[in-house]
Amino acid sequence: MAKCKENASIYEDLEKCPGQKKLPGIRDMVYGIPKRDIVNYPSIPDAPANLKEAVSYKGDFTPAADKYFHKVGIVKDNGQLQVESQGVDGCKTFKNTLHFGIPGTEEEASGYIDRANNDEMIYIFFQRNGKARVIGSEDFTPELALKQDTGKTATDSNVTSVEAVCTDLHPAPFYVGKIHTKDGDIDGATGKMLASVSNTPSSGGGH
């Protein structure tokens, strides 16, 4: 085993802190983009220095010119990430699954799943604690399971459901890069809109 140096051990203590909250679920917005609209991808280091680096993207998703991540507002308390190991010894991967519900089954929601049904999508979402994670990568594309249910009675739900299932080398990597939307860039580290930089020359007192 002394010759095995390509996969250095980076295990460290995982402390359980009394009183620390671990909130379930995801926030009420998901960001999606077709893979054909991405020109550059972030990456995870081949030799991470610690456990955090082992599952954290470095760099940004860079869309093509005039392309953006679109926003999908989801039903309250209707978003969930599930991760499980799959495969056999020596070639195990992770099965990452994102579930979310789009309100209603009207034209816009129906049109969304109509377009996405045979498309290749990547999704970014925020956990309740504000950390962004990704389903999909340059190497692996989510398979989408799409369905609608109008409900039957006044107390039933009327919802369009999206399930994005993706094989990945990592458990739904964390993302601190930019999310480029039509409204501006969102900081993946904070979930906040980044201040836009104006390219307009300032009016100085020159001659």
N, CA, C and O of each residue as an XYZ file, in Angstrom:
828
protein
N       0.816     -1.211      0.000
C       0.000      0.000      0.000
C       0.853      1.266      0.000
O       0.357      2.344     -0.328
N       2.136      1.147      0.367
C       3.005      2.318      0.415
C       3.179      2.953     -0.964
O       3.501      4.136     -1.068
N       2.965      2.161     -2.031
C       3.129      2.686     -3.386
C       1.906      3.474     -3.852
O       1.976      4.185     -4.854
N       0.797      3.356     -3.141
C      -0.444      4.026     -3.547
C      -0.431      5.471     -3.050
O      -0.809      5.749     -1.911
N       0.004      6.379     -3.908
C       0.129      7.772     -3.521
C      -0.836      8.693     -4.263
O      -0.888      9.891     -3.984
N      -1.603      8.139     -5.209
C      -2.478      8.979     -6.016
C      -3.752      9.382     -5.282
O      -4.415     10.338     -5.685
N      -4.100      8.681     -4.227
C      -5.334      8.955     -3.499
C      -5.011      9.163     -2.026
O      -5.357      8.344     -1.175
N      -4.344     10.271     -1.745
C      -3.894     10.551     -0.383
C      -5.072     10.684      0.570
O      -6.114     11.230      0.208
N      -4.904     10.186      1.784
C      -5.961     10.259      2.791
C      -6.107     11.689      3.299
O      -5.130     12.311      3.717
N      -7.336     12.206      3.261
C      -7.595     13.558      3.769
C      -8.694     13.538      4.827
O      -9.298     14.569      5.122
N      -8.950     12.366      5.393
C      -9.984     12.284      6.420
C      -9.638     13.199      7.587
O      -8.469     13.386      7.924
N     -10.679     13.765      8.198
C     -10.488     14.638      9.350
C     -11.657     14.456     10.311
O     -12.666     13.842      9.963
N     -11.516     14.993     11.520
C     -12.569     14.861     12.521
C     -13.836     15.568     12.061
O     -13.783     16.676     11.528
N     -14.969     14.919     12.271
C     -16.272     15.534     12.019
C     -16.952     15.743     13.365
O     -17.506     14.815     13.954
N     -16.894     16.968     13.830
C     -17.431     17.265     15.152
C     -18.945     17.456     15.110
O     -19.491     17.969     14.133
N     -19.610     17.038     16.176
C     -21.032     17.315     16.356
C     -21.140     18.425     17.389
O     -20.815     18.225     18.559
N     -21.596     19.592     16.959
C     -21.646     20.751     17.843
C     -23.035     20.886     18.461
O     -24.018     21.019     17.731
N     -23.138     20.855     19.798
C     -24.438     20.998     20.462
C     -25.134     22.288     20.066
O     -24.518     23.354     20.044
N     -26.413     22.189     19.757
C     -27.191     23.369     19.407
C     -27.106     23.779     17.952
O     -27.807     24.702     17.535
N     -26.259     23.113     17.160
C     -26.112     23.468     15.751
C     -27.311     22.971     14.952
O     -27.734     21.824     15.098
N     -27.851     23.839     14.110
C     -29.029     23.490     13.318
C     -28.622     22.955     11.952
O     -27.691     23.464     11.328
N     -29.320     21.932     11.496
C     -29.147     21.371     10.157
C     -30.530     21.335      9.514
O     -31.225     20.321      9.579
N     -30.920     22.435      8.898
C     -32.289     22.578      8.387
C     -32.524     21.712      7.156
O     -31.677     21.663      6.265
N     -33.661     21.029      7.096
C     -33.978     20.192      5.935
C     -34.534     21.010      4.774
O     -34.961     22.152      4.945
N     -34.520     20.401      3.591
C     -35.153     21.011      2.427
C     -34.271     21.976      1.674
O     -33.115     22.200      2.034
N     -34.842     22.553      0.607
C     -34.135     23.533     -0.212
C     -34.976     24.798     -0.313
O     -36.166     24.800      0.000
N     -34.332     25.877     -0.759
C     -35.047     27.140     -0.910
C     -35.984     27.099     -2.113
O     -35.948     26.162     -2.911
N     -36.826     28.130     -2.232
C     -37.948     28.067     -3.178
C     -37.622     28.532     -4.585
O     -38.497     29.027     -5.295
N     -36.349     28.374     -5.000
C     -35.973     28.737     -6.363
C     -34.906     27.766     -6.866
O     -33.954     27.453     -6.151
N     -35.072     27.294     -8.096
C     -34.091     26.429     -8.743
C     -33.636     27.123    -10.018
O     -34.436     27.780    -10.685
N     -32.363     26.985    -10.361
C     -31.810     27.628    -11.554
C     -31.368     26.547    -12.545
O     -30.593     25.657    -12.195
N     -31.860     26.630    -13.764
C     -31.557     25.604    -14.766
C     -30.991     26.198    -16.038
O     -31.221     27.364    -16.358
N     -30.236     25.362    -16.768
C     -29.706     25.785    -18.062
C     -29.447     24.549    -18.918
O     -28.968     23.540    -18.401
N     -29.750     24.603    -20.211
C     -29.400     23.481    -21.090
C     -27.886     23.369    -21.241
O     -27.192     24.385    -21.288
N     -27.377     22.162    -21.316
C     -25.933     21.971    -21.451
C     -25.390     22.606    -22.724
O     -24.237     23.037    -22.749
N     -26.185     22.672    -23.766
C     -25.713     23.245    -25.030
C     -25.426     24.736    -24.905
O     -24.754     25.306    -25.765
N     -25.926     25.380    -23.845
C     -25.717     26.809    -23.645
C     -24.519     27.112    -22.741
O     -24.271     28.276    -22.425
N     -23.771     26.080    -22.318
C     -22.616     26.284    -21.442
C     -21.332     26.131    -22.254
O     -21.180     25.168    -23.006
N     -20.418     27.075    -22.101
C     -19.147     27.001    -22.828
C     -17.976     26.615    -21.922
O     -16.978     26.077    -22.400
N     -18.092     26.889    -20.607
C     -17.055     26.493    -19.656
C     -17.688     25.995    -18.367
O     -18.731     26.488    -17.935
N     -17.039     25.010    -17.761
C     -17.546     24.393    -16.543
C     -16.567     24.591    -15.386
O     -15.359     24.686    -15.602
N     -17.080     24.654    -14.174
C     -16.182     24.629    -13.018
C     -15.648     23.212    -12.836
O     -16.110     22.284    -13.500
N     -14.684     23.043    -11.945
C     -14.099     21.716    -11.748
C     -13.782     21.487    -10.277
O     -13.721     22.424     -9.481
N     -13.582     20.217     -9.938
C     -13.187     19.831     -8.587
C     -11.751     19.338     -8.653
O     -11.415     18.557     -9.544
N     -10.891     19.773     -7.733
C      -9.474     19.380     -7.773
C      -9.291     17.863     -7.760
O     -10.003     17.149     -7.053
N      -8.332     17.381     -8.547
C      -8.028     15.948     -8.549
C      -7.364     15.523     -7.248
O      -7.477     14.369     -6.834
N      -6.677     16.452     -6.609
C      -5.997     16.147     -5.342
C      -6.425     17.176     -4.301
O      -5.652     18.079     -3.980
N      -7.639     17.058     -3.767
C      -8.124     18.039     -2.793
C      -7.295     18.013     -1.516
O      -6.774     16.972     -1.114
N      -7.183     19.181     -0.887
C      -6.383     19.291      0.331
C      -7.170     18.904      1.574
O      -6.583     18.581      2.607
N      -8.507     18.935      1.479
C      -9.335     18.603      2.641
C     -10.702     18.112      2.170
O     -10.972     18.074      0.969
N     -11.553     17.742      3.105
C     -12.865     17.189      2.760
C     -13.737     18.200      2.028
O     -14.486     17.832      1.122
N     -13.649     19.460      2.408
C     -14.468     20.484      1.758
C     -14.096     20.630      0.289
O     -14.975     20.718     -0.568
N     -12.806     20.657     -0.005
C     -12.363     20.786     -1.396
C     -12.770     19.582     -2.238
O     -12.926     19.701     -3.453
N     -12.942     18.432     -1.610
C     -13.262     17.205     -2.342
C     -14.638     17.255     -2.993
O     -14.913     16.491     -3.918
N     -15.510     18.153     -2.518
C     -16.880     18.222     -3.054
C     -17.264     19.638     -3.465
O     -18.449     19.930     -3.623
N     -16.291     20.514     -3.639
C     -16.582     21.913     -3.964
C     -16.009     22.303     -5.324
O     -14.815     22.149     -5.580
N     -16.880     22.809     -6.185
C     -16.430     23.293     -7.486
C     -15.573     24.550     -7.332
O     -15.816     25.386     -6.461
N     -14.575     24.660     -8.192
C     -13.802     25.889     -8.332
C     -14.044     26.438     -9.727
O     -14.056     25.689    -10.703
N     -14.238     27.756     -9.819
C     -14.550     28.361    -11.102
C     -16.048     28.559    -11.281
O     -16.834     28.307    -10.367
N     -16.430     29.011    -12.465
C     -17.824     29.341    -12.755
C     -18.377     28.516    -13.907
O     -17.632     28.032    -14.759
N     -19.696     28.364    -13.919
C     -20.380     27.959    -15.138
C     -20.441     29.199    -16.036
O     -20.941     30.242    -15.616
N     -19.942     29.091    -17.244
C     -19.945     30.225    -18.162
C     -20.883     29.951    -19.325
O     -20.568     29.135    -20.192
N     -22.041     30.626    -19.360
C     -22.958     30.441    -20.487
C     -22.434     31.119    -21.748
O     -21.606     32.027    -21.683
N     -22.931     30.664    -22.893
C     -22.615     31.326    -24.160
C     -23.213     32.729    -24.163
O     -24.025     33.070    -23.302
N     -22.809     33.530    -25.129
C     -23.308     34.906    -25.223
C     -24.830     34.922    -25.287
O     -25.440     34.149    -26.027
N     -25.435     35.808    -24.504
C     -26.892     35.992    -24.474
C     -27.646     34.771    -23.960
O     -28.840     34.627    -24.224
N     -26.961     33.887    -23.227
C     -27.615     32.746    -22.607
C     -27.534     32.889    -21.084
O     -26.587     33.467    -20.552
N     -28.543     32.353    -20.397
C     -28.644     32.548    -18.960
C     -29.177     31.289    -18.272
O     -29.775     30.412    -18.895
N     -28.933     31.242    -16.971
C     -29.667     30.305    -16.135
C     -31.072     30.860    -15.951
O     -31.233     32.022    -15.578
N     -32.088     30.047    -16.208
C     -33.461     30.488    -15.979
C     -33.884     30.102    -14.558
O     -33.416     29.112    -13.996
N     -34.774     30.907    -14.004
C     -35.257     30.674    -12.645
C     -36.563     29.895    -12.676
O     -37.440     30.160    -13.498
N     -36.680     28.941    -11.777
C     -37.914     28.178    -11.637
C     -38.378     28.274    -10.188
O     -37.771     27.686     -9.293
N     -39.450     29.013     -9.966
C     -40.021     29.083     -8.625
C     -40.739     27.787     -8.307
O     -41.496     27.277     -9.133
N     -40.512     27.253     -7.125
C     -41.080     25.943     -6.801
C     -42.090     26.040     -5.651
O     -42.103     27.007     -4.891
N     -42.921     25.025     -5.551
C     -43.918     24.949     -4.488
C     -43.212     24.914     -3.133
O     -42.208     24.223     -2.964
N     -43.740     25.656     -2.182
C     -43.156     25.717     -0.845
C     -43.028     24.316     -0.242
O     -43.961     23.515     -0.290
N     -41.864     24.045      0.319
C     -41.582     22.754      0.964
C     -41.740     21.580     -0.009
O     -42.134     20.484      0.390
N     -41.428     21.819     -1.286
C     -41.581     20.771     -2.284
C     -40.279     20.517     -3.032
O     -40.293     20.034     -4.165
N     -39.149     20.842     -2.399
C     -37.851     20.572     -3.007
C     -37.027     19.660     -2.119
O     -37.035     19.800     -0.896
N     -36.316     18.725     -2.736
C     -35.550     17.751     -1.954
C     -34.368     17.227     -2.759
O     -34.484     16.964     -3.956
N     -33.234     17.080     -2.089
C     -32.061     16.415     -2.663
C     -31.881     15.071     -1.980
O     -31.989     14.958     -0.759
N     -31.602     14.043     -2.794
C     -31.272     12.720     -2.269
C     -30.002     12.231     -2.953
O     -29.857     12.351     -4.169
N     -29.086     11.680     -2.166
C     -27.807     11.187     -2.673
C     -27.587      9.778     -2.171
O     -27.773      9.498     -0.987
N     -27.189      8.883     -3.070
C     -26.854      7.527     -2.650
C     -25.710      6.975     -3.488
O     -25.550      7.319     -4.659
N     -24.923      6.115     -2.862
C     -23.808      5.481     -3.547
C     -24.325      4.397     -4.477
O     -25.343      3.766     -4.195
N     -23.617      4.177     -5.598
C     -24.008      3.130     -6.539
C     -22.768      2.536     -7.193
O     -21.700      3.149     -7.185
N     -22.912      1.346     -7.756
C     -21.799      0.704     -8.448
C     -21.093     -0.323     -7.581
O     -21.556     -0.657     -6.491
N     -19.967     -0.819     -8.076
C     -19.213     -1.861     -7.387
C     -17.828     -1.336     -7.022
O     -17.394     -0.295     -7.516
N     -17.152     -2.059     -6.163
C     -15.856     -1.643     -5.639
C     -14.883     -1.268     -6.754
O     -14.700     -2.023     -7.709
N     -14.270     -0.111     -6.627
C     -13.299      0.345     -7.609
C     -13.865      1.276     -8.653
O     -13.121      2.010     -9.304
N     -15.195      1.256     -8.824
C     -15.803      2.145     -9.822
C     -17.136      2.686     -9.308
O     -18.074      2.874    -10.084
N     -17.218      2.934     -8.004
C     -18.445      3.472     -7.435
C     -18.626      4.950     -7.792
O     -17.660      5.706     -7.894
N     -19.862      5.329     -7.975
C     -20.237      6.720     -8.211
C     -21.397      7.056     -7.285
O     -21.781      6.254     -6.433
N     -21.950      8.256     -7.462
C     -23.107      8.662     -6.685
C     -24.303      8.886     -7.600
O     -24.161      9.361     -8.727
N     -25.460      8.543     -7.105
C     -26.720      8.832     -7.783
C     -27.340     10.032     -7.062
O     -27.816      9.914     -5.933
N     -27.325     11.177     -7.726
C     -27.868     12.414     -7.166
C     -29.246     12.676     -7.750
O     -29.427     12.645     -8.968
N     -30.216     12.932     -6.884
C     -31.593     13.141     -7.333
C     -32.154     14.423     -6.743
O     -32.160     14.608     -5.526
N     -32.623     15.301     -7.608
C     -33.279     16.536     -7.183
C     -34.756     16.447     -7.538
O     -35.117     16.187     -8.685
N     -35.603     16.667     -6.539
C     -37.050     16.715     -6.754
C     -37.521     18.147     -6.518
O     -37.107     18.781     -5.548
N     -38.379     18.660     -7.389
C     -39.039     19.931     -7.095
C     -40.361     20.016     -7.836
O     -40.546     19.403     -8.888
N     -41.275     20.788     -7.267
C     -42.598     20.947     -7.843
C     -42.820     22.358     -8.346
O     -42.556     23.325     -7.632
N     -43.305     22.480     -9.573
C     -43.655     23.773    -10.155
C     -45.147     24.000     -9.924
O     -45.946     23.113    -10.221
N     -45.545     25.157     -9.404
C     -46.960     25.384     -9.140
C     -47.811     25.311    -10.404
O     -47.487     25.931    -11.418
N     -48.891     24.555    -10.336
C     -49.865     24.531    -11.419
C     -49.501     23.639    -12.591
O     -48.408     23.077    -12.668
N     -50.455     23.534    -13.497
C     -50.282     22.703    -14.697
C     -50.713     23.478    -15.947
O     -51.125     22.891    -16.948
N     -50.609     24.807    -15.867
C     -51.063     25.633    -16.977
C     -50.025     25.676    -18.105
O     -49.053     24.921    -18.107
N     -50.261     26.585    -19.066
C     -49.461     26.589    -20.286
C     -47.961     26.725    -20.032
O     -47.161     26.007    -20.631
N     -47.579     27.650    -19.143
C     -46.160     27.890    -18.922
C     -45.466     26.665    -18.318
O     -44.402     26.252    -18.779
N     -46.078     26.094    -17.288
C     -45.504     24.893    -16.655
C     -45.494     23.724    -17.632
O     -44.534     22.956    -17.687
N     -46.568     23.597    -18.400
C     -46.644     22.516    -19.389
C     -45.618     22.727    -20.494
O     -44.996     21.771    -20.957
N     -45.440     23.977    -20.918
C     -44.441     24.279    -21.937
C     -43.029     23.997    -21.448
O     -42.173     23.567    -22.221
N     -42.786     24.239    -20.162
C     -41.449     23.993    -19.616
C     -41.088     22.506    -19.719
O     -40.003     22.161    -20.186
N     -41.986     21.640    -19.287
C     -41.653     20.214    -19.349
C     -41.694     19.694    -20.782
O     -41.034     18.705    -21.102
N     -42.468     20.357    -21.652
C     -42.472     19.988    -23.063
C     -41.079     20.194    -23.666
O     -40.587     19.336    -24.398
N     -40.443     21.334    -23.358
C     -39.114     21.633    -23.880
C     -38.032     20.789    -23.199
O     -37.077     20.361    -23.847
N     -38.184     20.553    -21.898
C     -37.153     19.848    -21.133
C     -37.201     18.337    -21.313
O     -36.252     17.640    -20.955
N     -38.288     17.830    -21.860
C     -38.501     16.385    -21.914
C     -37.382     15.637    -22.635
O     -37.012     14.536    -22.227
N     -36.844     16.222    -23.699
C     -35.758     15.590    -24.450
C     -34.481     16.434    -24.445
O     -33.607     16.264    -25.294
N     -34.392     17.336    -23.483
C     -33.232     18.218    -23.406
C     -32.248     17.710    -22.352
O     -32.564     16.816    -21.567
N     -31.047     18.300    -22.349
C     -30.031     17.990    -21.348
C     -29.859     19.208    -20.465
O     -29.384     20.249    -20.920
N     -30.242     19.083    -19.202
C     -30.281     20.223    -18.296
C     -29.283     20.070    -17.155
O     -28.908     18.960    -16.775
N     -28.865     21.214    -16.618
C     -28.093     21.271    -15.380
C     -28.848     22.187    -14.429
O     -29.357     23.231    -14.837
N     -28.919     21.792    -13.150
C     -29.649     22.582    -12.167
C     -28.755     22.970    -10.992
O     -27.945     22.176    -10.514
N     -28.926     24.213    -10.539
C     -28.299     24.695     -9.316
C     -29.418     25.087     -8.353
O     -30.406     25.702     -8.754
N     -29.255     24.727     -7.092
C     -30.259     25.065     -6.088
C     -29.563     25.372     -4.774
O     -28.401     25.017     -4.575
N     -30.283     26.033     -3.882
C     -29.733     26.396     -2.580
C     -30.408     25.590     -1.475
O     -31.634     25.494     -1.416
N     -29.593     25.019     -0.609
C     -30.138     24.391      0.586
C     -30.659     25.494      1.518
O     -30.397     26.677      1.297
N     -31.384     25.100      2.542
C     -31.931     26.085      3.474
C     -30.833     26.906      4.150
O     -31.054     28.057      4.525
N     -29.652     26.310      4.304
C     -28.558     27.022      4.959
C     -27.832     27.976      4.015
O     -26.846     28.601      4.406
N     -28.314     28.093      2.766
C     -27.750     29.050      1.829
C     -26.620     28.525      0.967
O     -26.046     29.279      0.181
N     -26.290     27.258      1.097
C     -25.214     26.681      0.286
C     -25.777     26.159     -1.035
O     -26.771     25.433     -1.052
N     -25.129     26.537     -2.143
C     -25.579     26.118     -3.469
C     -24.976     24.764     -3.829
O     -23.816     24.489     -3.523
N     -25.774     23.923     -4.481
C     -25.302     22.619     -4.945
C     -25.765     22.396     -6.379
O     -26.668     23.075     -6.867
N     -25.137     21.439     -7.041
C     -25.347     21.251     -8.481
C     -25.765     19.823     -8.791
O     -25.238     18.866     -8.224
N     -26.720     19.699     -9.698
C     -27.091     18.406    -10.279
C     -26.694     18.464    -11.744
O     -27.267     19.239    -12.510
N     -25.718     17.653    -12.144
C     -25.230     17.643    -13.518
C     -23.853     18.255    -13.623
O     -23.458     19.078    -12.798
N     -23.120     17.842    -14.655
C     -21.754     18.331    -14.862
C     -21.393     18.177    -16.333
O     -22.221     17.781    -17.152
N     -20.143     18.495    -16.652
C     -19.677     18.325    -18.028
C     -19.673     16.848    -18.410
O     -19.905     16.504    -19.570
N     -19.413     15.983    -17.448
C     -19.305     14.549    -17.720
C     -20.623     13.808    -17.637
O     -20.820     12.809    -18.329
N     -21.535     14.289    -16.791
C     -22.781     13.564    -16.539
C     -23.985     14.486    -16.688
O     -23.968     15.629    -16.231
N     -25.029     13.974    -17.335
C     -26.243     14.753    -17.588
C     -27.424     14.142    -16.852
O     -27.627     12.930    -16.922
N     -28.214     14.959    -16.143
C     -29.391     14.420    -15.469
C     -30.423     13.863    -16.453
O     -30.640     14.405    -17.537
N     -31.039     12.781    -16.041
C     -32.215     12.266    -16.741
C     -33.433     12.858    -16.031
O     -33.525     12.808    -14.805
N     -34.364     13.415    -16.803
C     -35.520     14.067    -16.201
C     -36.748     13.176    -16.248
O     -37.068     12.592    -17.283
N     -37.431     13.077    -15.117
C     -38.732     12.422    -15.037
C     -39.746     13.524    -14.748
O     -39.679     14.175    -13.705
N     -40.675     13.733    -15.661
C     -41.584     14.869    -15.599
C     -43.029     14.387    -15.553
O     -43.416     13.476    -16.286
N     -43.813     15.003    -14.692
C     -45.224     14.601    -14.630
C     -46.079     15.746    -14.100
O     -45.588     16.688    -13.478
N     -47.376     15.627    -14.369
C     -48.336     16.618    -13.894
C     -49.491     15.917    -13.186
O     -49.870     14.798    -13.533
N     -50.035     16.601    -12.192
C     -51.179     16.071    -11.453
C     -52.077     17.237    -11.081
O     -51.699     18.089    -10.278
N     -53.285     17.272    -11.676
C     -54.204     18.378    -11.398
C     -54.920     18.201    -10.067
O     -55.549     19.140     -9.579
N     -54.837     17.007     -9.468
C     -55.595     16.751     -8.260
C     -57.061     16.485     -8.575
O     -57.504     16.614     -9.716
N     -57.801     16.110     -7.538
C     -59.221     15.776     -7.727
C     -60.147     16.682     -6.917
O     -61.161     17.162     -7.424
N     -59.794     16.907     -5.675
C     -60.672     17.668     -4.783
C     -60.040     19.004     -4.427
O     -58.895     19.278     -4.786
N     -60.800     19.834     -3.714
C     -60.345     21.178     -3.364
C     -59.100     21.173     -2.482
O     -58.390     22.176     -2.418
N     -58.826     20.065     -1.806
C     -57.662     20.010     -0.915
C     -56.468     19.293     -1.548
O     -55.429     19.137     -0.907
N     -56.612     18.854     -2.806
C     -55.499     18.206     -3.505
C     -54.540     19.270     -4.056
O     -54.867     20.456     -4.099
N     -53.364     18.825     -4.471
C     -52.392     19.738     -5.085
C     -52.549     19.717     -6.601
O     -52.951     18.711     -7.186
N     -52.226     20.840     -7.219
C     -52.200     20.979     -8.676
C     -50.768     21.367     -9.019
O     -50.398     22.534     -8.895
N     -49.966     20.410     -9.444
C     -48.529     20.652     -9.519
C     -47.886     19.923    -10.693
O     -48.330     18.849    -11.100
N     -46.831     20.533    -11.226
C     -45.971     19.912    -12.228
C     -44.690     19.490    -11.533
O     -43.994     20.327    -10.958
N     -44.367     18.206    -11.575
C     -43.238     17.667    -10.822
C     -42.045     17.379    -11.728
O     -42.189     16.846    -12.828
N     -40.868     17.746    -11.237
C     -39.612     17.493    -11.947
C     -38.703     16.666    -11.046
O     -38.489     16.999     -9.881
N     -38.177     15.589    -11.605
C     -37.176     14.782    -10.908
C     -35.958     14.674    -11.814
O     -36.027     14.094    -12.898
N     -34.850     15.235    -11.361
C     -33.600     15.194    -12.119
C     -32.653     14.212    -11.452
O     -32.215     14.432    -10.323
N     -32.334     13.123    -12.152
C     -31.490     12.060    -11.601
C     -30.183     12.027    -12.377
O     -30.188     11.955    -13.606
N     -29.059     12.080    -11.660
C     -27.772     12.174    -12.342
C     -26.699     11.360    -11.638
O     -26.522     11.459    -10.424
N     -25.984     10.554    -12.417
C     -24.767      9.910    -11.917
C     -23.666     10.956    -11.840
O     -23.559     11.816    -12.715
N     -22.847     10.885    -10.797
C     -21.752     11.838    -10.648
C     -20.643     11.184     -9.837
O     -20.882     10.259     -9.060
N     -19.431     11.681    -10.032
C     -18.313     11.211     -9.219
C     -18.415     11.701     -7.788
O     -17.806     11.137     -6.879
N     -19.204     12.770     -7.596
C     -19.296     13.419     -6.292
C     -20.753     13.561     -5.865
O     -21.647     13.564     -6.711
N     -21.004     13.681     -4.545
C     -22.374     13.859     -4.062
C     -22.854     15.296     -4.231
O     -22.593     16.145     -3.379
N     -23.561     15.569     -5.340
C     -24.123     16.894     -5.630
C     -23.177     18.007     -5.202
O     -23.390     18.617     -4.155
N     -22.131     18.289     -5.987
C     -21.089     19.236     -5.580
C     -21.621     20.606     -5.156
O     -22.652     21.076     -5.637
N     -20.881     21.224     -4.242
C     -21.196     22.567     -3.782
C     -20.608     23.579     -4.777
O     -19.595     23.318     -5.425
N     -21.269     24.737     -4.878
C     -20.898     25.719     -5.898
C     -20.884     27.122     -5.297
O     -21.883     27.575     -4.737
N     -19.752     27.801     -5.416
C     -19.641     29.173     -4.898
C     -19.364     30.177     -6.024
O     -19.030     31.332     -5.763
N     -19.504     29.730     -7.266
C     -19.278     30.611     -8.402
C     -20.496     31.466     -8.714
O     -21.422     31.565     -7.910
N     -20.485     32.080     -9.888
C     -21.574     32.952    -10.305
C     -22.684     32.152    -10.989
O     -22.433     31.170    -11.688
N     -23.909     32.601    -10.765
C     -25.073     32.079    -11.487
C     -25.573     33.216    -12.363
O     -26.161     34.180    -11.871
N     -25.338     33.097    -13.653
C     -25.628     34.188    -14.593
C     -27.095     34.129    -15.007
O     -27.499     33.220    -15.732
N     -27.901     35.102    -14.546
C     -29.319     35.165    -14.881
C     -29.619     36.453    -15.637
O     -28.771     37.342    -15.715
N     -30.821     36.555    -16.192
C     -31.206     37.768    -16.918
C     -31.239     38.985    -16.005
O     -31.042     40.113    -16.456
N     -31.488     38.754    -14.722
C     -31.563     39.855    -13.767
C     -30.199     40.266    -13.232
O     -30.087     41.264    -12.520
N     -29.159     39.501    -13.570
C     -27.828     39.775    -13.065
C     -27.186     38.513    -12.513
O     -27.790     37.441    -12.536
N     -25.976     38.640    -12.023
C     -25.246     37.488    -11.502
C     -25.537     37.291    -10.018
O     -25.516     38.236     -9.229
N     -25.809     36.032     -9.660
C     -26.038     35.666     -8.266
C     -24.778     34.997     -7.736
O     -24.174     34.167     -8.415
N     -24.388     35.358     -6.532
C     -23.212     34.779     -5.884
C     -23.590     33.430     -5.282
O     -24.413     33.358     -4.370
N     -22.980     32.353     -5.800
C     -23.285     31.033     -5.288
C     -22.872     30.845     -3.838
O     -23.381     29.949     -3.163
N     -21.958     31.675     -3.348
C     -21.493     31.563     -1.966
C     -22.485     32.151     -0.974
O     -22.539     31.730      0.182
N     -23.277     33.137     -1.429
C     -24.186     33.829     -0.513
C     -25.651     33.776     -0.934
O     -26.543     33.991     -0.114
N     -25.903     33.487     -2.221
C     -27.272     33.530     -2.721
C     -27.752     34.931     -3.020
O     -28.913     35.128     -3.380
N     -26.862     35.919     -2.873
C     -27.232     37.315     -3.085
C     -26.852     37.770     -4.491
O     -25.920     37.249     -5.103
N     -27.601     38.758     -4.987
C     -27.289     39.340     -6.287
C     -26.010     40.159     -6.180
O     -25.858     40.978     -5.274
N     -25.097     39.930     -7.111
C     -23.848     40.689     -7.132
C     -24.078     42.077     -7.721
O     -24.889     42.246     -8.632
N     -23.375     43.043     -7.209
C     -23.498     44.402     -7.732
C     -22.979     44.436     -9.155
O     -21.896     43.923     -9.437
N     -23.739     45.033    -10.046
C     -23.325     45.121    -11.435
C     -22.264     46.201    -11.589
O     -22.279     47.218    -10.896
N     -21.343     45.955    -12.515
C     -20.282     46.915    -12.776
C     -20.615     47.692    -14.055
O     -20.755     47.101    -15.126
N     -20.734     48.963    -13.942
C     -21.091     49.789    -15.099
C     -19.869     50.006    -15.989
O     -18.768     50.272    -15.508
N     -20.090     49.888    -17.296
C     -19.022     50.139    -18.257
C     -19.094     51.540    -18.864
O     -18.337     51.899    -19.766
N     -20.046     52.320    -18.325
C     -20.233     53.664    -18.856
C     -19.145     54.576    -18.318
O     -18.964     54.651    -17.102
N     -18.415     55.271    -19.177
C     -17.358     56.173    -18.704
C     -17.929     57.239    -17.787
O     -18.993     57.798    -18.056
N     -17.220     57.517    -16.704
C     -17.675     58.552    -15.792
C     -17.447     59.931    -16.407
O     -16.509     60.141    -17.176
N     -18.330     60.863    -16.049
C     -18.201     62.223    -16.589
C     -17.279     63.028    -15.681
O     -17.703     63.529    -14.640
N     -16.066     63.143    -16.069
C     -15.112     63.853    -15.245
C     -15.022     65.324    -15.630
O     -15.785     65.813    -16.464
N     -14.104     65.997    -15.025
C     -13.969     67.433    -15.298
C     -12.827     67.706    -16.268
O     -12.114     68.700    -16.135
N     -12.659     66.819    -17.242
C     -11.554     67.004    -18.187
C     -11.819     68.136    -19.151
O     -12.923     68.679    -19.188
N     -10.830     68.491    -19.921
C     -10.949     69.594    -20.882
C     -11.356     69.068    -22.234
O     -11.508     69.843    -23.178
